[in-house]
């Protein structure tokens, strides 16, 4: 909203001056709206980048948490298969059960 204080009748604006003031007010409103939209766009891009970083960190964490036990399981099972570990059948079965998460 734009207001002009006129204290004297001789200071009244002509129709042309009123239109010019209205045009300036509209230009100012468009400029302000453009700035606000630009800031909103920048904030959205920043939020999107932050979200992508969080997703990547989460996936890396989950991947690491899964990879570590899988590597251990694969190592133990490979050793059992190749006969690198000398165990009786009961010990092998117990080891396999522990790798599979069964007690």
C-alpha positions as CSV (number, residue, x, y, z in Angstrom):
1,X,0.0,0.0,0.0
2,X,1.3,3.4,-0.9
3,X,0.0,6.6,0.6
4,X,0.8,10.2,-0.2
5,X,0.1,13.0,2.3
6,X,-1.2,16.2,0.7
7,X,-1.6,19.0,3.1
8,X,-2.5,21.8,0.7
9,X,-4.9,21.8,-2.2
10,X,-2.3,23.4,-4.4
11,X,-0.1,20.3,-3.9
12,X,-2.7,18.0,-5.3
13,X,-1.4,15.6,-8.0
14,X,-2.6,15.8,-11.6
15,X,-4.2,12.8,-13.2
16,X,-0.9,12.2,-15.0
17,X,1.1,12.4,-11.8
18,X,-1.3,10.0,-10.1
19,X,-0.9,7.5,-12.9
20,X,2.8,7.9,-12.8
21,X,2.8,7.3,-9.0
22,X,0.6,4.3,-9.5
23,X,3.0,2.9,-12.1
24,X,6.0,3.4,-9.8
25,X,4.1,1.7,-7.0
26,X,3.3,-1.3,-9.3
27,X,6.9,-1.5,-10.4
28,X,8.0,-1.5,-6.7
29,X,5.5,-4.2,-5.9
30,X,6.8,-6.4,-8.8
31,X,10.4,-5.8,-7.7
32,X,9.6,-6.8,-4.1
33,X,7.7,-9.9,-5.3
34,X,10.5,-10.9,-7.5
35,X,13.0,-10.6,-4.7
36,X,10.8,-12.7,-2.4
37,X,10.3,-15.4,-5.1
38,X,14.0,-15.5,-5.7
39,X,14.7,-16.0,-1.9
40,X,12.0,-18.7,-1.8
41,X,13.6,-20.5,-4.8
42,X,17.1,-20.2,-3.2
43,X,15.7,-21.7,0.1
44,X,14.1,-24.5,-1.8
45,X,17.3,-25.3,-3.6
46,X,19.2,-25.2,-0.3
47,X,16.7,-27.5,1.4
48,X,16.9,-29.9,-1.6
49,X,20.7,-30.0,-1.4
50,X,20.5,-30.7,2.4
51,X,17.9,-33.4,1.9
52,X,20.1,-35.1,-0.7
53,X,23.1,-35.0,1.6
54,X,21.0,-36.6,4.4
55,X,19.8,-39.3,2.1
56,X,23.3,-40.1,0.9
57,X,24.6,-40.2,4.5
58,X,21.7,-42.5,5.5
59,X,22.3,-44.8,2.6
60,X,26.1,-44.9,3.3
61,X,25.4,-45.8,6.9
62,X,22.9,-48.5,6.1
63,X,25.2,-49.9,3.4
64,X,28.1,-50.0,5.9
65,X,26.0,-51.6,8.6
66,X,24.9,-54.3,6.2
67,X,28.3,-54.8,4.5
68,X,30.3,-55.5,7.7
69,X,28.3,-58.6,8.8
70,X,27.9,-59.8,5.3
71,X,31.7,-59.8,4.8
72,X,32.1,-61.7,8.0
73,X,29.5,-64.3,7.1
74,X,30.9,-64.8,3.6
75,X,34.4,-65.2,5.0
76,X,33.3,-67.8,7.5
77,X,31.2,-69.7,5.0
78,X,34.0,-69.6,2.4
79,X,36.4,-71.0,4.9
80,X,34.0,-73.7,5.8
81,X,33.4,-74.6,2.2
82,X,37.1,-74.7,1.3
83,X,37.9,-76.7,4.4
84,X,40.3,-74.1,5.7
85,X,38.8,-74.4,9.2
86,X,39.0,-77.9,10.8
87,X,35.8,-78.3,12.8
88,X,33.6,-81.2,13.6
89,X,30.1,-81.2,12.2
90,X,28.5,-79.9,15.4
91,X,30.8,-76.9,15.6
92,X,30.3,-76.2,11.9
93,X,26.5,-76.3,12.4
94,X,26.8,-74.0,15.4
95,X,29.0,-71.5,13.4
96,X,26.6,-71.5,10.5
97,X,23.6,-70.9,12.8
98,X,25.4,-68.0,14.4
99,X,26.2,-66.5,11.0
100,X,22.5,-66.8,10.1
101,X,21.5,-65.1,13.3
102,X,19.9,-68.2,14.8
103,X,20.8,-69.4,18.3
